[in-house]
Structures are given as structure tokens and as C-alpha cells.
Amino acid sequence: MKRRKLGVLLVSIAAVAAISGCSGSDNGDGKLVIGIDDKFAPMGFRDENNEIVGFDIDYAKAAADKMGKEVTFQPIDWSAKESELNSGRIDMIWNGYTITDERKEKVLFTKPYLENSQVVVVPADSELAQLSDLAGKEVGLQSLSSAADALNASPIKDEVAGVSEFSDNVLALTDLKSGRLDGVVIDEVVARYYMSIEPDTYKLLDESLAPEQYGVGIKKGNEELLDELQNALDELSSDGTAAEISTKWFGEDKVLN
């Protein structure tokens, strides 16, 4: 009987260990798993050496250093980002993650750290100049993104000919360059990055769709991790590290204090 009970106990311990090993949650082991979209330049993307780089990557590494934690960046399906967080496979959503009222119901947010807006990119030689010109045109955007929210909230949504959704912005811009789309709704920071590396390829419509702010998302109920991260971000602002990272990627200090 004792041998049987011991066997049951060992099985139970192994099961708990397996569950813990599959979880990305920070359980005091000094490690953080951050979910990202690895095609979201310049916030988080792969460079020519296939290394994950970007503003948010450097910012997160600096924050993790302040927290005394080791960080791992986990590319995820952006349309399932909250599910990845709530399942425990990642500890944070940190990659140009727009703060919205709807998302506040699902996750905890840090204070905003960067201003952004949703804009429309069109080919540089396009005759389109303002939002009203999108009437009867084909538009693309990243699925389940704040770009979709911004377009849905705009009156022009009912006037466009169609909306194509993509898993990432790179695919949407590829269709724009090929002529299959007339415009792409996209984050301004992303749009300006691609405009800088592909001069004379794109331009922005005169009007933006919606102003917004970026924050870091953490699982509801984990206020301790939220406070720890926010303290680290505040330190990065006060000691000038955040400004240095911003200048590296944007040419100026754009971080909100």
C-alpha cells in the first residue's frame, strides 16, 4: 500500500512540474517571456541576420535589467495575443500594443510610453490625398489590430469597396506595392519606418484615423509584476536610458514620462 501511495505522489509531483514547465509566467525564477509580433518594425522585427531587434526590444531588455530578470522574446500570432497571455505562455505583450478600453477589460496596462496614430499609406504616385478618396477603393490592414478598430470607427469604412486582413503589416504592404490594394491602414511609427528605408515608394494621406498610445500588457491579477515593471520603466525615464533608446530608433526622444 505504501509503495502504491508513493507512486501516486510521484506521478502528481511530475504532473505539477510538467504544467509549471510549460508556463511562460514569471514564477519567481527570474525569467520573463515577452510576446511580440516579429514583423512590426521598428518596434520589434528581425534584421538581416534574423536577429530580433527594435525599439521595444531594447526597451524591454533595459527594463528587465532593472528588474534583475532574464528576458526571452516569443513571436506569437498577434490575433491571439491576449489568449497567449492569459494562458500563461507569455508574461507580457510588448510590441506596439495599443491601449484601448476593450483591451483594458482583458489585461492590465502600464502607463502609456509612446504616442502613435493610425494612418493610411498609399503608393507614392497615387492620386489619393485624403480619407474621403478611399471611397470605392480596396484597403488592407493587420487583422485584430488597432488599425482595424480605427477603420471600423471611421465613416469611410462604409464607403470603401473592400477590406483585406493580413497576419502582419509586411504582407499588407506587399499587396499595396503589387497594386492589389489602394491603401493600407497602419501605425504611423511603422509607416514612417518603411518610408525611411524605401524612399519614394509610399506616402501618407493628409488625415490620420485615430490617435493612440502604446503600453505593455500584463495578465489580470498580476499587479505585483505590473508594479515592478512600471517602477523599472520610470527609472529608465529618470536616468535617461529611455531617451537614448528612443533617439537610436526614432532620432529623437519620443518616450512619454
Secondary structure as GFF3:
##gff-version 3
##sequence-region A 1 257
A	DSSP	alpha_helix	2	22	.	.	.	ID=ss1
A	DSSP	beta_strand	31	36	.	.	.	ID=ss2
A	DSSP	beta_strand	39	40	.	.	.	ID=ss3
A	DSSP	beta_strand	44	46	.	.	.	ID=ss4
A	DSSP	beta_strand	52	53	.	.	.	ID=ss5
A	DSSP	alpha_helix	55	67	.	.	.	ID=ss6
A	DSSP	beta_strand	70	75	.	.	.	ID=ss7
A	DSSP	three_ten_helix	78	80	.	.	.	ID=ss8
A	DSSP	alpha_helix	81	86	.	.	.	ID=ss9
A	DSSP	beta_strand	92	93	.	.	.	ID=ss10
A	DSSP	alpha_helix	101	104	.	.	.	ID=ss11
A	DSSP	beta_strand	107	109	.	.	.	ID=ss12
A	DSSP	beta_strand	114	123	.	.	.	ID=ss13
A	DSSP	three_ten_helix	131	134	.	.	.	ID=ss14
A	DSSP	beta_strand	138	142	.	.	.	ID=ss15
A	DSSP	alpha_helix	146	152	.	.	.	ID=ss16
A	DSSP	three_ten_helix	155	158	.	.	.	ID=ss17
A	DSSP	beta_strand	162	166	.	.	.	ID=ss18
A	DSSP	alpha_helix	169	178	.	.	.	ID=ss19
A	DSSP	beta_strand	183	187	.	.	.	ID=ss20
A	DSSP	alpha_helix	188	197	.	.	.	ID=ss21
A	DSSP	beta_strand	202	204	.	.	.	ID=ss22
A	DSSP	beta_strand	210	214	.	.	.	ID=ss23
A	DSSP	beta_strand	217	219	.	.	.	ID=ss24
A	DSSP	alpha_helix	223	238	.	.	.	ID=ss25
A	DSSP	alpha_helix	241	250	.	.	.	ID=ss26
###
